[in-house]
Amino acid sequence: MWKKWLSKMSTTKQDIYNNIDVSRLPQHIAIIMDGNGRWAQRRGLPRALGHRSGAETLREIVKTASELGIKVLTTYAFSTENWRRPADEVDLLMNLLSDYLDNEITELHNNNVQIRFIGHIDGLAVALQKKIEKAQTQTAHNTGLIFNLAVNYGGRAELTRAVKIISEKVKGRELNTEDIDESTIEAHLYTFDLPSPDLLIRPSGDFRISNFLLWQMAYTEFWFTDINWPDFKPAHFVQAIRDYQQRERRFGGIKNTKKR
């Protein structure tokens, strides 16, 4: 699949992809899709057009991740704090998500992508909840890219939820306090069956994680760019992976001084 896909690209793109070590791809990539509003404002356009352009970017990046063989892609679509935005913008974002599910699920399913949602989905409109449930059910048995969309998600809220569930189990004597460890907490997160992100990509020039996957990103490598999300291309995605492959991940240890 890799060679077939690569052969269809321009010479420039082939040069970019040829520099990737496909044996050392990050298993899990997380993305904070930031800069839609700024992209529109700099062009004198309504913020709505920025969000719509951002949705097109998402489509291309999911396709690229799937073709590359990335195992998990998690994107931050709507945070628990985003409810503070103007009501018309919130409505637009929810409508875009609804449209995305209407327009993209068949193609995602046909390309063996499994879509999941993490976050407080019960806090969304009932009609949107039904579309989310249908999309997850339709793609549940696909074995390719696992595509997580974080919607109504917050890292602190996720940890609070995990603590409450664990507390109830202790109260019900299903779990002993002395048996609680890191694996217990991880087992009660939305991402309980997934590897932690190897790489976080954040466009738009901000240098923060914005309450995203707080537990999971303890040892994640960060990659930042000034490019706003609607201008983020597959080539930028690949550049982030190439830069990641140049780093040595030590997980609290010391640098490996052995010659390779």
Contacts in CASP RR format, 6 or more apart in sequence:
PFRMAT RR
TARGET T0000
AUTHOR 0000-0000-0000
METHOD contacts of the structure
MODEL  1
MWKKWLSKMSTTKQDIYNNIDVSRLPQHIAIIMDGNGRWAQRRGLPRALG
HRSGAETLREIVKTASELGIKVLTTYAFSTENWRRPADEVDLLMNLLSDY
LDNEITELHNNNVQIRFIGHIDGLAVALQKKIEKAQTQTAHNTGLIFNLA
VNYGGRAELTRAVKIISEKVKGRELNTEDIDESTIEAHLYTFDLPSPDLL
IRPSGDFRISNFLLWQMAYTEFWFTDINWPDFKPAHFVQAIRDYQQRERR
FGGIKNTKKR
1 67 0 8 1.000
2 22 0 8 1.000
2 67 0 8 1.000
2 68 0 8 1.000
2 69 0 8 1.000
5 67 0 8 1.000
6 14 0 8 1.000
6 17 0 8 1.000
6 18 0 8 1.000
9 17 0 8 1.000
13 234 0 8 1.000
13 235 0 8 1.000
16 235 0 8 1.000
16 238 0 8 1.000
16 239 0 8 1.000
16 242 0 8 1.000
17 238 0 8 1.000
19 242 0 8 1.000
20 68 0 8 1.000
20 238 0 8 1.000
20 241 0 8 1.000
20 242 0 8 1.000
20 245 0 8 1.000
21 245 0 8 1.000
22 68 0 8 1.000
24 245 0 8 1.000
25 68 0 8 1.000
25 69 0 8 1.000
25 70 0 8 1.000
25 241 0 8 1.000
26 70 0 8 1.000
26 197 0 8 1.000
26 198 0 8 1.000
26 199 0 8 1.000
26 221 0 8 1.000
26 241 0 8 1.000
26 244 0 8 1.000
27 70 0 8 1.000
27 71 0 8 1.000
27 72 0 8 1.000
27 195 0 8 1.000
27 198 0 8 1.000
28 70 0 8 1.000
28 71 0 8 1.000
28 72 0 8 1.000
28 73 0 8 1.000
28 74 0 8 1.000
28 194 0 8 1.000
28 195 0 8 1.000
28 196 0 8 1.000
28 197 0 8 1.000
28 198 0 8 1.000
28 199 0 8 1.000
29 65 0 8 1.000
29 70 0 8 1.000
29 72 0 8 1.000
29 73 0 8 1.000
29 74 0 8 1.000
29 197 0 8 1.000
29 198 0 8 1.000
29 199 0 8 1.000
29 200 0 8 1.000
29 201 0 8 1.000
29 240 0 8 1.000
29 241 0 8 1.000
30 73 0 8 1.000
30 74 0 8 1.000
30 75 0 8 1.000
30 76 0 8 1.000
30 197 0 8 1.000
30 199 0 8 1.000
30 200 0 8 1.000
30 201 0 8 1.000
30 212 0 8 1.000
30 213 0 8 1.000
30 216 0 8 1.000
30 217 0 8 1.000
30 220 0 8 1.000
31 61 0 8 1.000
31 73 0 8 1.000
31 74 0 8 1.000
31 75 0 8 1.000
31 76 0 8 1.000
31 200 0 8 1.000
31 201 0 8 1.000
31 202 0 8 1.000
32 76 0 8 1.000
32 200 0 8 1.000
32 201 0 8 1.000
32 202 0 8 1.000
32 203 0 8 1.000
32 209 0 8 1.000
32 210 0 8 1.000
32 212 0 8 1.000
33 54 0 8 1.000
33 57 0 8 1.000
33 58 0 8 1.000
33 75 0 8 1.000
33 76 0 8 1.000
33 77 0 8 1.000
33 203 0 8 1.000
33 229 0 8 1.000
34 202 0 8 1.000
34 203 0 8 1.000
34 204 0 8 1.000
34 205 0 8 1.000
34 206 0 8 1.000
34 210 0 8 1.000
34 228 0 8 1.000
34 229 0 8 1.000
35 203 0 8 1.000
35 204 0 8 1.000
35 228 0 8 1.000
35 229 0 8 1.000
35 230 0 8 1.000
36 47 0 8 1.000
36 50 0 8 1.000
36 51 0 8 1.000
36 53 0 8 1.000
36 54 0 8 1.000
36 228 0 8 1.000
36 229 0 8 1.000
36 230 0 8 1.000
37 47 0 8 1.000
37 50 0 8 1.000
37 51 0 8 1.000
37 228 0 8 1.000
38 204 0 8 1.000
38 228 0 8 1.000
39 50 0 8 1.000
39 53 0 8 1.000
39 54 0 8 1.000
39 228 0 8 1.000
39 229 0 8 1.000
39 230 0 8 1.000
39 231 0 8 1.000
40 46 0 8 1.000
40 47 0 8 1.000
40 48 0 8 1.000
40 49 0 8 1.000
40 50 0 8 1.000
40 51 0 8 1.000
40 53 0 8 1.000
40 230 0 8 1.000
41 47 0 8 1.000
42 228 0 8 1.000
47 89 0 8 1.000
48 89 0 8 1.000
48 92 0 8 1.000
50 230 0 8 1.000
51 89 0 8 1.000
51 92 0 8 1.000
51 93 0 8 1.000
51 96 0 8 1.000
52 96 0 8 1.000
53 230 0 8 1.000
54 229 0 8 1.000
54 230 0 8 1.000
55 96 0 8 1.000
55 99 0 8 1.000
55 100 0 8 1.000
56 230 0 8 1.000
57 229 0 8 1.000
57 230 0 8 1.000
57 231 0 8 1.000
57 232 0 8 1.000
57 233 0 8 1.000
58 75 0 8 1.000
58 100 0 8 1.000
59 104 0 8 1.000
60 233 0 8 1.000
60 234 0 8 1.000
61 73 0 8 1.000
61 75 0 8 1.000
61 232 0 8 1.000
61 234 0 8 1.000
61 237 0 8 1.000
62 73 0 8 1.000
62 108 0 8 1.000
62 113 0 8 1.000
62 145 0 8 1.000
62 147 0 8 1.000
63 111 0 8 1.000
63 234 0 8 1.000
64 234 0 8 1.000
64 237 0 8 1.000
64 238 0 8 1.000
65 73 0 8 1.000
65 145 0 8 1.000
65 147 0 8 1.000
65 237 0 8 1.000
66 111 0 8 1.000
66 112 0 8 1.000
66 113 0 8 1.000
66 144 0 8 1.000
66 145 0 8 1.000
66 147 0 8 1.000
68 238 0 8 1.000
68 241 0 8 1.000
69 144 0 8 1.000
69 145 0 8 1.000
70 145 0 8 1.000
71 144 0 8 1.000
71 145 0 8 1.000
71 146 0 8 1.000
71 195 0 8 1.000
72 145 0 8 1.000
72 146 0 8 1.000
72 148 0 8 1.000
72 194 0 8 1.000
72 195 0 8 1.000
72 197 0 8 1.000
73 145 0 8 1.000
73 146 0 8 1.000
73 147 0 8 1.000
73 148 0 8 1.000
74 118 0 8 1.000
74 148 0 8 1.000
74 149 0 8 1.000
74 150 0 8 1.000
74 191 0 8 1.000
74 197 0 8 1.000
74 213 0 8 1.000
75 147 0 8 1.000
75 148 0 8 1.000
75 149 0 8 1.000
75 150 0 8 1.000
76 150 0 8 1.000
76 153 0 8 1.000
76 210 0 8 1.000
76 212 0 8 1.000
77 93 0 8 1.000
77 97 0 8 1.000
77 149 0 8 1.000
77 150 0 8 1.000
77 151 0 8 1.000
77 153 0 8 1.000
78 93 0 8 1.000
78 94 0 8 1.000
78 97 0 8 1.000
78 150 0 8 1.000
78 151 0 8 1.000
78 152 0 8 1.000
78 153 0 8 1.000
79 150 0 8 1.000
79 152 0 8 1.000
79 153 0 8 1.000
79 154 0 8 1.000
79 210 0 8 1.000
79 211 0 8 1.000
79 212 0 8 1.000
80 120 0 8 1.000
80 152 0 8 1.000
80 153 0 8 1.000
80 154 0 8 1.000
80 157 0 8 1.000
80 211 0 8 1.000
81 154 0 8 1.000
81 210 0 8 1.000
81 211 0 8 1.000
82 90 0 8 1.000
82 93 0 8 1.000
83 90 0 8 1.000
85 93 0 8 1.000
94 124 0 8 1.000
94 125 0 8 1.000
94 128 0 8 1.000
97 128 0 8 1.000
97 149 0 8 1.000
97 151 0 8 1.000
98 127 0 8 1.000
98 128 0 8 1.000
98 131 0 8 1.000
101 131 0 8 1.000
101 132 0 8 1.000
101 134 0 8 1.000
101 135 0 8 1.000
102 131 0 8 1.000
105 115 0 8 1.000
105 134 0 8 1.000
105 135 0 8 1.000
105 138 0 8 1.000
105 139 0 8 1.000
108 115 0 8 1.000
108 139 0 8 1.000
108 147 0 8 1.000
109 138 0 8 1.000
109 139 0 8 1.000
109 142 0 8 1.000
112 142 0 8 1.000
112 143 0 8 1.000
112 144 0 8 1.000
112 145 0 8 1.000
113 139 0 8 1.000
113 142 0 8 1.000
113 144 0 8 1.000
113 145 0 8 1.000
113 146 0 8 1.000
113 147 0 8 1.000
114 139 0 8 1.000
114 140 0 8 1.000
114 141 0 8 1.000
114 142 0 8 1.000
114 143 0 8 1.000
114 144 0 8 1.000
114 145 0 8 1.000
114 146 0 8 1.000
114 147 0 8 1.000
115 135 0 8 1.000
115 136 0 8 1.000
115 139 0 8 1.000
115 147 0 8 1.000
115 148 0 8 1.000
115 149 0 8 1.000
116 136 0 8 1.000
116 146 0 8 1.000
116 147 0 8 1.000
116 148 0 8 1.000
116 149 0 8 1.000
117 132 0 8 1.000
117 136 0 8 1.000
117 148 0 8 1.000
117 149 0 8 1.000
117 150 0 8 1.000
117 151 0 8 1.000
118 148 0 8 1.000
118 149 0 8 1.000
118 150 0 8 1.000
118 151 0 8 1.000
118 153 0 8 1.000
118 158 0 8 1.000
118 190 0 8 1.000
118 191 0 8 1.000
119 150 0 8 1.000
119 151 0 8 1.000
119 152 0 8 1.000
119 153 0 8 1.000
119 154 0 8 1.000
119 157 0 8 1.000
119 158 0 8 1.000
119 190 0 8 1.000
120 152 0 8 1.000
120 153 0 8 1.000
120 157 0 8 1.000
120 161 0 8 1.000
121 129 0 8 1.000
121 132 0 8 1.000
121 151 0 8 1.000
121 152 0 8 1.000
122 129 0 8 1.000
123 129 0 8 1.000
123 152 0 8 1.000
124 132 0 8 1.000
124 151 0 8 1.000
124 152 0 8 1.000
132 151 0 8 1.000
146 194 0 8 1.000
148 191 0 8 1.000
148 194 0 8 1.000
150 212 0 8 1.000
150 213 0 8 1.000
153 190 0 8 1.000
153 212 0 8 1.000
154 211 0 8 1.000
154 212 0 8 1.000
155 211 0 8 1.000
155 212 0 8 1.000
155 213 0 8 1.000
155 214 0 8 1.000
155 215 0 8 1.000
156 211 0 8 1.000
156 214 0 8 1.000
158 189 0 8 1.000
158 190 0 8 1.000
158 214 0 8 1.000
158 215 0 8 1.000
159 185 0 8 1.000
159 189 0 8 1.000
159 214 0 8 1.000
159 215 0 8 1.000
161 188 0 8 1.000
162 185 0 8 1.000
162 188 0 8 1.000
162 189 0 8 1.000
165 188 0 8 1.000
166 175 0 8 1.000
166 180 0 8 1.000
166 184 0 8 1.000
166 185 0 8 1.000
166 188 0 8 1.000
169 175 0 8 1.000
170 176 0 8 1.000
170 177 0 8 1.000
170 180 0 8 1.000
175 184 0 8 1.000
185 215 0 8 1.000
186 192 0 8 1.000
186 215 0 8 1.000
189 215 0 8 1.000
189 216 0 8 1.000
191 213 0 8 1.000
191 216 0 8 1.000
196 216 0 8 1.000
196 217 0 8 1.000
196 218 0 8 1.000
196 219 0 8 1.000
196 220 0 8 1.000
197 213 0 8 1.000
197 216 0 8 1.000
197 217 0 8 1.000
197 220 0 8 1.000
198 220 0 8 1.000
198 221 0 8 1.000
198 244 0 8 1.000
198 249 0 8 1.000
199 220 0 8 1.000
199 221 0 8 1.000
199 222 0 8 1.000
199 223 0 8 1.000
199 240 0 8 1.000
199 241 0 8 1.000
199 244 0 8 1.000
200 209 0 8 1.000
200 212 0 8 1.000
200 213 0 8 1.000
200 217 0 8 1.000
200 220 0 8 1.000
200 221 0 8 1.000
200 222 0 8 1.000
200 223 0 8 1.000
201 223 0 8 1.000
201 225 0 8 1.000
201 237 0 8 1.000
201 240 0 8 1.000
202 208 0 8 1.000
202 209 0 8 1.000
202 222 0 8 1.000
202 223 0 8 1.000
202 224 0 8 1.000
202 225 0 8 1.000
203 224 0 8 1.000
203 225 0 8 1.000
203 226 0 8 1.000
203 227 0 8 1.000
203 228 0 8 1.000
203 229 0 8 1.000
203 232 0 8 1.000
203 236 0 8 1.000
204 225 0 8 1.000
204 226 0 8 1.000
204 227 0 8 1.000
204 228 0 8 1.000
204 229 0 8 1.000
205 224 0 8 1.000
205 225 0 8 1.000
205 226 0 8 1.000
206 224 0 8 1.000
207 224 0 8 1.000
209 217 0 8 1.000
209 222 0 8 1.000
213 220 0 8 1.000
219 249 0 8 1.000
219 251 0 8 1.000
219 252 0 8 1.000
221 244 0 8 1.000
221 247 0 8 1.000
221 249 0 8 1.000
223 240 0 8 1.000
223 243 0 8 1.000
223 244 0 8 1.000
225 232 0 8 1.000
225 236 0 8 1.000
225 240 0 8 1.000
227 236 0 8 1.000
248 255 0 8 1.000
248 256 0 8 1.000
250 256 0 8 1.000
END
